[in-house]
């Protein structure tokens, strides 16, 4: 199929694509074979190093509790960062300067600071200015750093998603008498969600992976930190890294698969609906009648 952005390949291009694909698969197979050979020479494929992952203690004592802490920190950060990012993204589009400028300053400030630095600062702040126990302080610090950084990034995603919509959407909303808030909540945000969903999912994946920073620096017992304890007890550093990497891959694949399903569902729902939004259905103020036209109040003209 040929489109404006894509030309269907001809016979020669198809042959080249097949050759490139076969060459890439051959190189990939050779790379995997080389890695396995090196691991075998170093004794990293010995069954004694992999056996602990087939037994319950390695999972119940180390990996599953660490995975639970990873999911807990990521879930808390997502739940807080998503609405906070939406608020700041909408605030940056405000017509009022006193709303738009402070929101822009906050977003640009926290977006420019590395998330690790935010975690360290939050941890020190909680240690000096709060009564939070040292046992749960790393969790608070990790969630705080993730929320501050990712909310500012999500604010830009929301702003860009809303700005990507045609101006006719806003003009149509004004034509039926919708106020600014009603236009945003009833027209712009629902339509922009589908457009910005891939970027949102990418940022959620970043949140899941960035929880590992808390384990490396703040001794937060998330999945990667628990892997270190497991490797110290079973002396299987390389296998433990591989197993944890597979867990992260599966976790993020589940997240992206769910997001893809949700995006398809939203697109189908958008195509299937034929309802027309009116001023009465949207709860808008009554539109002003055209000059020279009397309003029918039900008693006749």
C-alpha positions as a Markdown table, in Angstrom:
| # | Residue | x | y | z |
|---|---|---|---|---|
| 1 | Unk | 0.0 | 0.0 | 0.0 |
| 2 | Unk | 1.3 | 3.5 | -0.9 |
| 3 | Unk | 0.5 | 6.6 | 1.1 |
| 4 | Unk | 1.7 | 10.1 | 1.5 |
| 5 | Unk | 4.4 | 9.0 | 3.9 |
| 6 | Unk | 5.2 | 5.5 | 2.7 |
| 7 | Unk | 5.8 | 4.0 | -0.7 |
| 8 | Unk | 5.2 | 0.3 | -1.1 |
| 9 | Unk | 8.5 | -1.5 | -1.8 |
| 10 | Unk | 9.0 | -3.0 | -5.3 |
| 11 | Unk | 10.5 | -6.4 | -6.1 |
| 12 | Unk | 14.1 | -5.2 | -5.7 |
| 13 | Unk | 13.4 | -3.5 | -2.3 |
| 14 | Unk | 11.6 | -6.6 | -1.1 |
| 15 | Unk | 14.6 | -8.7 | -2.0 |
| 16 | Unk | 16.9 | -6.3 | -0.2 |
| 17 | Unk | 14.7 | -6.3 | 2.9 |
| 18 | Unk | 14.7 | -10.1 | 3.0 |
| 19 | Unk | 18.5 | -10.1 | 2.7 |
| 20 | Unk | 18.9 | -7.5 | 5.5 |
| 21 | Unk | 16.5 | -9.5 | 7.7 |
| 22 | Unk | 18.3 | -12.8 | 7.2 |
| 23 | Unk | 21.7 | -11.1 | 7.8 |
| 24 | Unk | 20.5 | -9.5 | 11.0 |
| 25 | Unk | 19.1 | -12.8 | 12.3 |
| 26 | Unk | 22.4 | -14.5 | 11.5 |
| 27 | Unk | 24.4 | -11.8 | 13.3 |
| 28 | Unk | 22.0 | -12.1 | 16.2 |
| 29 | Unk | 22.3 | -15.8 | 16.4 |
| 30 | Unk | 26.1 | -15.5 | 16.3 |
| 31 | Unk | 26.0 | -12.9 | 19.1 |
| 32 | Unk | 23.9 | -15.2 | 21.3 |
| 33 | Unk | 26.2 | -18.1 | 20.6 |
| 34 | Unk | 29.2 | -16.0 | 21.5 |
| 35 | Unk | 27.7 | -14.8 | 24.8 |
| 36 | Unk | 26.6 | -18.4 | 25.7 |
| 37 | Unk | 30.1 | -19.7 | 24.9 |
| 38 | Unk | 31.8 | -17.0 | 27.1 |
| 39 | Unk | 29.4 | -17.8 | 29.9 |
| 40 | Unk | 30.0 | -21.5 | 29.6 |
| 41 | Unk | 33.8 | -20.9 | 29.7 |
| 42 | Unk | 33.4 | -18.9 | 32.8 |
| 43 | Unk | 31.2 | -21.5 | 34.5 |
| 44 | Unk | 28.1 | -19.2 | 34.5 |
| 45 | Unk | 25.9 | -21.9 | 33.0 |
| 46 | Unk | 26.6 | -24.4 | 35.8 |
| 47 | Unk | 23.4 | -25.8 | 37.2 |
| 48 | Unk | 24.4 | -25.0 | 40.7 |
| 49 | Unk | 24.2 | -21.3 | 39.9 |
| 50 | Unk | 20.7 | -21.5 | 38.4 |
| 51 | Unk | 19.2 | -24.1 | 40.8 |
| 52 | Unk | 18.2 | -21.5 | 43.5 |
| 53 | Unk | 15.7 | -19.9 | 41.1 |
| 54 | Unk | 13.9 | -23.3 | 40.9 |
| 55 | Unk | 13.4 | -23.3 | 44.6 |
| 56 | Unk | 10.9 | -21.4 | 46.8 |
| 57 | Unk | 13.3 | -19.6 | 49.2 |
| 58 | Unk | 15.0 | -17.5 | 46.5 |
| 59 | Unk | 11.6 | -16.1 | 45.5 |
| 60 | Unk | 9.8 | -15.9 | 48.8 |
| 61 | Unk | 12.7 | -14.4 | 50.7 |
| 62 | Unk | 14.3 | -12.1 | 48.1 |
| 63 | Unk | 12.8 | -11.6 | 44.7 |
| 64 | Unk | 9.0 | -11.5 | 45.4 |
| 65 | Unk | 9.3 | -9.0 | 48.4 |
| 66 | Unk | 11.6 | -6.9 | 46.3 |
| 67 | Unk | 9.2 | -7.0 | 43.3 |
| 68 | Unk | 6.4 | -6.1 | 45.7 |
| 69 | Unk | 8.3 | -3.0 | 46.9 |
| 70 | Unk | 9.0 | -2.1 | 43.2 |
| 71 | Unk | 5.4 | -2.3 | 42.3 |
| 72 | Unk | 4.3 | -0.4 | 45.4 |
| 73 | Unk | 6.7 | 2.5 | 44.8 |
| 74 | Unk | 5.8 | 2.6 | 41.0 |
| 75 | Unk | 2.1 | 2.4 | 41.7 |
| 76 | Unk | 2.1 | 5.2 | 44.3 |
| 77 | Unk | 4.2 | 7.4 | 41.9 |
| 78 | Unk | 1.9 | 6.7 | 39.0 |
| 79 | Unk | -1.3 | 7.5 | 41.0 |
| 80 | Unk | 0.1 | 10.8 | 42.2 |
| 81 | Unk | 2.1 | 11.9 | 39.1 |
| 82 | Unk | -0.7 | 11.3 | 36.5 |
| 83 | Unk | -3.3 | 13.7 | 38.0 |
| 84 | Unk | -0.6 | 16.2 | 39.1 |
| 85 | Unk | 0.9 | 16.2 | 35.6 |
| 86 | Unk | -2.5 | 16.7 | 34.1 |
| 87 | Unk | -3.2 | 19.7 | 36.4 |
| 88 | Unk | 0.1 | 21.4 | 35.6 |
| 89 | Unk | -0.2 | 20.6 | 31.9 |
| 90 | Unk | -3.6 | 22.2 | 31.8 |
| 91 | Unk | -2.4 | 25.1 | 33.9 |
| 92 | Unk | 0.3 | 25.8 | 31.3 |
| 93 | Unk | -2.4 | 26.4 | 28.8 |
| 94 | Unk | -4.3 | 28.8 | 30.9 |
| 95 | Unk | -5.2 | 32.3 | 29.6 |
| 96 | Unk | -4.4 | 33.8 | 33.0 |
| 97 | Unk | -0.7 | 34.7 | 33.3 |
| 98 | Unk | -0.7 | 34.3 | 37.1 |
| 99 | Unk | -1.6 | 30.6 | 36.6 |
| 100 | Unk | 0.4 | 29.9 | 33.4 |
| 101 | Unk | 3.8 | 31.4 | 34.5 |
| 102 | Unk | 4.1 | 29.7 | 38.0 |
| 103 | Unk | 3.0 | 26.3 | 36.4 |
| 104 | Unk | 5.7 | 26.7 | 33.7 |
| 105 | Unk | 8.4 | 27.5 | 36.2 |
| 106 | Unk | 7.6 | 24.5 | 38.4 |
| 107 | Unk | 7.5 | 22.1 | 35.4 |
| 108 | Unk | 10.7 | 23.4 | 33.8 |
| 109 | Unk | 12.5 | 23.4 | 37.2 |
| 110 | Unk | 11.7 | 19.8 | 38.2 |
| 111 | Unk | 12.1 | 18.5 | 34.6 |
| 112 | Unk | 15.7 | 19.8 | 34.6 |
| 113 | Unk | 16.8 | 18.1 | 37.8 |
| 114 | Unk | 17.9 | 14.4 | 37.7 |
| 115 | Unk | 15.5 | 12.1 | 39.4 |
| 116 | Unk | 18.3 | 10.7 | 41.5 |
| 117 | Unk | 19.1 | 14.1 | 42.9 |
| 118 | Unk | 15.4 | 14.6 | 43.8 |
| 119 | Unk | 15.4 | 11.3 | 45.7 |
| 120 | Unk | 18.5 | 12.2 | 47.6 |
| 121 | Unk | 17.2 | 15.6 | 48.5 |
| 122 | Unk | 13.8 | 14.2 | 49.6 |
| 123 | Unk | 15.5 | 11.5 | 51.7 |
| 124 | Unk | 17.6 | 14.2 | 53.5 |
| 125 | Unk | 14.7 | 16.5 | 53.9 |
| 126 | Unk | 12.6 | 13.7 | 55.5 |
| 127 | Unk | 15.5 | 12.7 | 57.8 |
| 128 | Unk | 16.0 | 16.3 | 59.0 |
| 129 | Unk | 12.4 | 17.7 | 59.1 |
| 130 | Unk | 10.1 | 14.8 | 59.7 |
| 131 | Unk | 9.4 | 12.0 | 62.1 |
| 132 | Unk | 9.3 | 9.3 | 59.4 |
| 133 | Unk | 10.9 | 6.1 | 60.4 |
| 134 | Unk | 14.2 | 5.2 | 58.8 |
| 135 | Unk | 12.6 | 1.9 | 57.7 |
| 136 | Unk | 10.1 | 3.5 | 55.4 |
| 137 | Unk | 12.0 | 6.7 | 54.7 |
| 138 | Unk | 13.6 | 5.3 | 51.5 |
| 139 | Unk | 10.1 | 4.5 | 50.1 |
| 140 | Unk | 8.9 | 8.0 | 50.8 |
| 141 | Unk | 12.0 | 9.5 | 49.2 |
| 142 | Unk | 11.8 | 7.3 | 46.1 |
| 143 | Unk | 8.1 | 8.1 | 45.5 |
| 144 | Unk | 8.7 | 11.8 | 46.1 |
| 145 | Unk | 11.5 | 11.9 | 43.6 |
| 146 | Unk | 9.6 | 9.9 | 41.0 |
| 147 | Unk | 6.5 | 12.1 | 41.4 |
| 148 | Unk | 8.3 | 15.5 | 41.1 |
| 149 | Unk | 10.2 | 14.5 | 38.0 |
| 150 | Unk | 7.6 | 12.4 | 36.2 |
| 151 | Unk | 4.7 | 14.8 | 36.9 |
| 152 | Unk | 6.7 | 17.6 | 35.2 |
| 153 | Unk | 7.4 | 15.3 | 32.2 |
| 154 | Unk | 3.7 | 14.2 | 32.1 |
| 155 | Unk | 2.6 | 17.8 | 32.2 |
| 156 | Unk | 4.4 | 18.4 | 28.9 |
| 157 | Unk | 2.9 | 15.3 | 27.5 |
| 158 | Unk | -0.6 | 16.5 | 28.4 |
| 159 | Unk | 0.1 | 20.0 | 27.1 |
| 160 | Unk | 1.4 | 18.6 | 23.8 |
| 161 | Unk | -1.5 | 16.2 | 23.4 |
| 162 | Unk | -4.1 | 19.0 | 23.9 |
| 163 | Unk | -2.3 | 21.3 | 21.5 |
| 164 | Unk | -2.2 | 18.6 | 18.9 |
| 165 | Unk | -6.0 | 18.7 | 18.5 |
| 166 | Unk | -7.4 | 20.9 | 15.7 |
| 167 | Unk | -8.6 | 24.3 | 16.7 |
| 168 | Unk | -12.0 | 23.5 | 15.3 |
| 169 | Unk | -12.7 | 21.4 | 18.4 |
| 170 | Unk | -12.4 | 24.4 | 20.7 |
| 171 | Unk | -14.3 | 26.7 | 18.2 |
| 172 | Unk | -17.1 | 24.1 | 18.0 |
| 173 | Unk | -17.3 | 23.9 | 21.8 |
| 174 | Unk | -17.6 | 27.7 | 22.0 |
| 175 | Unk | -20.3 | 27.7 | 19.3 |
| 176 | Unk | -22.6 | 25.5 | 21.4 |
| 177 | Unk | -21.9 | 27.7 | 24.5 |
| 178 | Unk | -19.5 | 25.6 | 26.5 |
| 179 | Unk | -17.3 | 27.3 | 29.1 |
| 180 | Unk | -13.5 | 26.9 | 29.1 |
| 181 | Unk | -13.6 | 24.2 | 31.9 |
| 182 | Unk | -16.4 | 22.3 | 30.1 |
| 183 | Unk | -14.5 | 22.5 | 26.8 |
| 184 | Unk | -11.4 | 21.0 | 28.5 |
| 185 | Unk | -13.1 | 18.2 | 30.4 |
| 186 | Unk | -15.7 | 17.3 | 27.8 |
| 187 | Unk | -14.0 | 17.9 | 24.5 |
| 188 | Unk | -10.2 | 18.3 | 24.6 |
| 189 | Unk | -9.0 | 15.9 | 27.3 |
| 190 | Unk | -11.0 | 12.9 | 26.2 |
| 191 | Unk | -9.8 | 13.3 | 22.6 |
| 192 | Unk | -6.2 | 13.9 | 23.5 |
| 193 | Unk | -5.9 | 10.8 | 25.7 |
| 194 | Unk | -5.7 | 8.5 | 22.7 |
| 195 | Unk | -3.0 | 10.7 | 21.1 |
| 196 | Unk | -0.8 | 10.9 | 24.1 |
| 197 | Unk | -1.3 | 7.4 | 25.4 |
| 198 | Unk | 2.0 | 6.0 | 23.9 |
| 199 | Unk | 4.0 | 8.8 | 25.5 |
| 200 | Unk | 2.2 | 8.2 | 28.8 |
| 201 | Unk | 3.0 | 4.5 | 28.8 |
| 202 | Unk | 6.6 | 5.2 | 28.0 |
| 203 | Unk | 6.8 | 7.4 | 31.0 |
| 204 | Unk | 5.1 | 4.8 | 33.2 |
| 205 | Unk | 7.7 | 2.3 | 32.1 |
| 206 | Unk | 10.4 | 4.8 | 33.1 |
| 207 | Unk | 8.8 | 5.1 | 36.5 |
| 208 | Unk | 9.0 | 1.3 | 37.0 |
| 209 | Unk | 12.7 | 1.2 | 36.0 |
| 210 | Unk | 13.7 | 4.3 | 38.0 |
| 211 | Unk | 12.6 | 2.6 | 41.3 |
| 212 | Unk | 16.0 | 0.8 | 41.0 |
| 213 | Unk | 17.8 | 4.1 | 41.7 |
| 214 | Unk | 16.4 | 4.0 | 45.2 |
| 215 | Unk | 17.7 | 0.5 | 45.7 |
| 216 | Unk | 21.2 | 1.5 | 44.5 |
| 217 | Unk | 21.6 | 4.7 | 46.5 |
| 218 | Unk | 19.0 | 4.8 | 49.3 |
| 219 | Unk | 19.0 | 1.1 | 50.3 |
| 220 | Unk | 15.4 | 0.8 | 49.3 |
| 221 | Unk | 14.7 | -2.9 | 49.2 |
| 222 | Unk | 13.2 | -3.1 | 45.7 |
| 223 | Unk | 13.8 | -5.8 | 43.1 |
| 224 | Unk | 17.4 | -4.9 | 42.1 |
| 225 | Unk | 18.4 | -4.3 | 45.7 |
| 226 | Unk | 16.9 | -7.7 | 46.7 |
| 227 | Unk | 18.9 | -9.3 | 43.8 |
| 228 | Unk | 22.1 | -8.1 | 45.4 |
| 229 | Unk | 21.3 | -9.8 | 48.7 |
| 230 | Unk | 20.3 | -13.0 | 46.9 |
| 231 | Unk | 23.5 | -13.0 | 44.9 |
| 232 | Unk | 25.6 | -12.5 | 48.0 |
| 233 | Unk | 24.0 | -15.6 | 49.6 |
| 234 | Unk | 24.0 | -17.9 | 46.6 |
| 235 | Unk | 27.2 | -16.5 | 44.8 |
| 236 | Unk | 25.4 | -16.3 | 41.5 |
| 237 | Unk | 25.8 | -12.7 | 40.4 |
| 238 | Unk | 25.4 | -13.1 | 36.6 |
| 239 | Unk | 22.4 | -15.5 | 36.7 |
| 240 | Unk | 20.7 | -13.2 | 39.3 |
| 241 | Unk | 21.1 | -10.2 | 37.0 |
| 242 | Unk | 19.7 | -12.2 | 34.0 |
| 243 | Unk | 16.7 | -13.4 | 36.0 |
| 244 | Unk | 15.9 | -9.8 | 37.3 |
| 245 | Unk | 16.3 | -8.4 | 33.8 |
| 246 | Unk | 13.7 | -11.0 | 32.6 |
| 247 | Unk | 11.3 | -9.9 | 35.3 |
| 248 | Unk | 11.7 | -6.3 | 34.4 |
| 249 | Unk | 11.1 | -7.1 | 30.7 |
| 250 | Unk | 7.9 | -9.2 | 31.5 |
| 251 | Unk | 6.6 | -6.4 | 33.8 |
| 252 | Unk | 7.1 | -3.7 | 31.2 |
| 253 | Unk | 5.7 | -5.9 | 28.4 |
| 254 | Unk | 2.6 | -6.4 | 30.5 |
| 255 | Unk | 2.2 | -2.7 | 31.0 |
| 256 | Unk | 2.7 | -1.9 | 27.3 |
| 257 | Unk | 0.4 | -4.7 | 26.2 |
| 258 | Unk | -2.4 | -3.3 | 28.5 |
| 259 | Unk | -1.8 | 0.2 | 27.1 |
| 260 | Unk | -2.0 | -1.1 | 23.5 |
| 261 | Unk | -5.3 | -2.9 | 24.3 |
| 262 | Unk | -6.7 | 0.3 | 26.0 |
| 263 | Unk | -5.7 | 2.4 | 23.0 |
| 264 | Unk | -7.4 | 0.1 | 20.6 |
| 265 | Unk | -10.5 | 0.1 | 22.7 |
| 266 | Unk | -10.6 | 3.9 | 22.9 |
| 267 | Unk | -10.2 | 4.2 | 19.1 |
| 268 | Unk | -13.0 | 1.7 | 18.5 |
| 269 | Unk | -15.2 | 3.5 | 21.0 |
| 270 | Unk | -14.5 | 6.8 | 19.3 |
| 271 | Unk | -15.3 | 5.4 | 15.9 |
| 272 | Unk | -18.5 | 3.6 | 17.0 |
| 273 | Unk | -20.2 | 6.6 | 18.7 |
| 274 | Unk | -22.4 | 8.7 | 16.6 |
| 275 | Unk | -23.8 | 10.9 | 19.4 |
| 276 | Unk | -23.8 | 14.6 | 19.0 |
| 277 | Unk | -22.9 | 16.7 | 22.0 |
| 278 | Unk | -25.3 | 19.6 | 22.6 |
| 279 | Unk | -25.3 | 22.4 | 25.0 |
| 280 | Unk | -28.0 | 20.8 | 27.2 |
| 281 | Unk | -26.1 | 17.4 | 27.4 |
| 282 | Unk | -22.8 | 19.1 | 28.3 |
| 283 | Unk | -24.5 | 21.2 | 31.1 |
| 284 | Unk | -23.5 | 24.4 | 29.3 |
| 285 | Unk | -25.2 | 27.7 | 29.7 |
| 286 | Unk | -28.1 | 28.3 | 27.3 |
| 287 | Unk | -26.9 | 29.6 | 23.9 |
| 288 | Unk | -27.9 | 33.1 | 22.9 |
| 289 | Unk | -30.6 | 33.2 | 20.3 |
| 290 | Unk | -29.9 | 34.8 | 17.0 |
| 291 | Unk | -31.0 | 38.4 | 16.5 |
| 292 | Unk | -34.6 | 38.6 | 15.3 |
| 293 | Unk | -35.5 | 35.1 | 16.3 |
| 294 | Unk | -37.8 | 34.6 | 19.2 |
| 295 | Unk | -37.3 | 31.7 | 21.6 |
| 296 | Unk | -40.0 | 29.1 | 21.6 |
| 297 | Unk | -40.9 | 28.6 | 25.3 |
| 298 | Unk | -43.3 | 25.7 | 24.5 |
| 299 | Unk | -46.4 | 28.0 | 24.4 |
| 300 | Unk | -46.0 | 28.9 | 20.8 |
| 301 | Unk | -44.8 | 32.1 | 19.2 |
